[in-house]
Amino acid sequence: MFETLQAPPADKILSLIAAYAADPREGKVDLGVGVYRDPTGATPILASVREAERRLLETQKTKAYLGIAGDPAFCKAVQTLIFGTDAPHDRLKALQTPGGSGALAITMGFAAKLSQRLHIPSPSWGNHAAIARSVGFEIVQYPYYDAATGSVNFSAMKAALEKAAEGDVILLHGCCHNPTGADLNKDQWAEVAEILIARKLLALVDIAYQGFGDGLEEDGWSVRYLAGRLPEMLVASSCSKNFGIYRDRTGAAFVLGKTAEEAAVAQAQIMVVARTSYSMPPDHGAAVVRIILEDEALAAQWRDEVETMRQRITGLRKALSEAFRLRTNSNAYDFLMESRGMFSLIGVTEAQARRLREEFAIYLVDDGRINIAGLREDQVETFVEAVVTVKG
Ligand SMILES: Cc1ncc(COP(=O)(O)O)c(C=O)c1O
């Protein structure tokens, strides 16, 4: 049977990792992979995570199954982290998931039973469309980004959402849009909420980078606002980045219902989707997150560590825009300073991205996405010079 199979197209980021690893050049720069890096280029285990792991090792008494929705204490802690204390918590139900991807898979799998079409921003994280397709959604892309200004093309986005059919699902990035770094402002979120309500659209908010934009509380604003306005909503969240526990596969899915009863039924339906794929979520990362968030001192330490990561990213954004300003004598790259999170599109073609790789040992995704945290401060100027050179 297998002789009829064809290999799927190579994953662009995984191919990039392999090419980078095989490159013998000193001073090579990896701006491809979406993981945070510290000033030494490492993706460290946070001290708060290490301490929580130590405590877990000492206190864990069993590894018996947790249940399909995971650990209620983890769910409660992450729900408060994302939704704050004032949310309609009675109408909210949570599930622990294998990463943000697991949360997306089960919320989309659930939503695909209610709706046919999912609207995704153009561009978006590649796995959004891939997961949506795998659960049977028809995908519609809505315009999101204006490459000329490096910001959200809000009028085009609004016009597209206004044309969506009742019952369609709209995927939104809660903060730190991947790959553009261009986020909606508060007024724009308010306008989006009005369209969602008026057109009876179901929001699915993906929040994978809380704390990497303007701060933990600030980055939760969009989800909190929508939860206060919308009758129903789905949220897929990830602990991979802000806890630095990428490989421990930790995330959470949330469903907001019109009533507590409807939310409970929706959660039970989402549990059916989980049960028939991975059954139950992995525990280790979620236990670590729970230990951190339930302990005031450890939580404060973690918040400081997130703030350090955030400041490194915003500092690099500032340094990059300033270096581009000096080099190009223009404000064409000021958008880097105004964008949020780890990613931005640097505005190179596929051929120019290849040149950056081949001539300058700078690895970035072919669409021109750079992981800002992949840069060291002392590489900013050479990076800017290389970009300006290949763009001619
Ligand atoms: C926008 C977005 N959503 C969700 C995820 C999922 O992250 P994970 O499954 O590793 O938690 C990512 C990871 O890169 C992402 O960029």
The ligand as an SDF file (V2000), in Angstrom:
LIG
                    3D

 16 16  0  0  0  0  0  0  0  0999 V2000
    0.4760   31.7270   16.4540 C   0  0  0  0  0  0  0  0  0  0  0  0
    0.8030   30.4280   17.1110 C   0  0  0  0  0  0  0  0  0  0  0  0
   -0.1820   29.7240   17.6750 N   0  0  0  0  0  0  0  0  0  0  0  0
    0.0490   28.5590   18.2880 C   0  0  0  0  0  0  0  0  0  0  0  0
    1.3120   28.0170   18.3440 C   0  0  0  0  0  0  0  0  0  0  0  0
    1.4460   26.6770   19.0210 C   0  0  0  0  0  0  0  0  0  0  0  0
    2.4460   26.5130   19.8800 O   0  0  0  0  0  0  0  0  0  0  0  0
    2.6780   25.1470   20.6690 P   0  0  0  0  0  0  0  0  0  0  0  0
    1.8300   24.0850   20.0530 O   0  0  0  0  0  0  0  0  0  0  0  0
    4.1160   24.8600   20.5190 O   0  0  0  0  0  0  0  0  0  0  0  0
    2.2740   25.4350   22.0690 O   0  0  0  0  0  0  0  0  0  0  0  0
    2.3830   28.7050   17.7600 C   0  0  0  0  0  0  0  0  0  0  0  0
    3.7400   28.1550   17.7690 C   0  0  0  0  0  0  0  0  0  0  0  0
    4.6340   28.5470   17.1160 O   0  0  0  0  0  0  0  0  0  0  0  0
    2.1140   29.9470   17.1300 C   0  0  0  0  0  0  0  0  0  0  0  0
    3.0800   30.6580   16.5750 O   0  0  0  0  0  0  0  0  0  0  0  0
  1  2  1  0
  2  3  1  0
  2 15  2  0
  3  4  2  0
  4  5  1  0
  5  6  1  0
  5 12  2  0
  6  7  1  0
  7  8  1  0
  8  9  2  0
  8 10  1  0
  8 11  1  0
 12 13  1  0
 12 15  1  0
 13 14  2  0
 15 16  1  0
M  END
$$$$
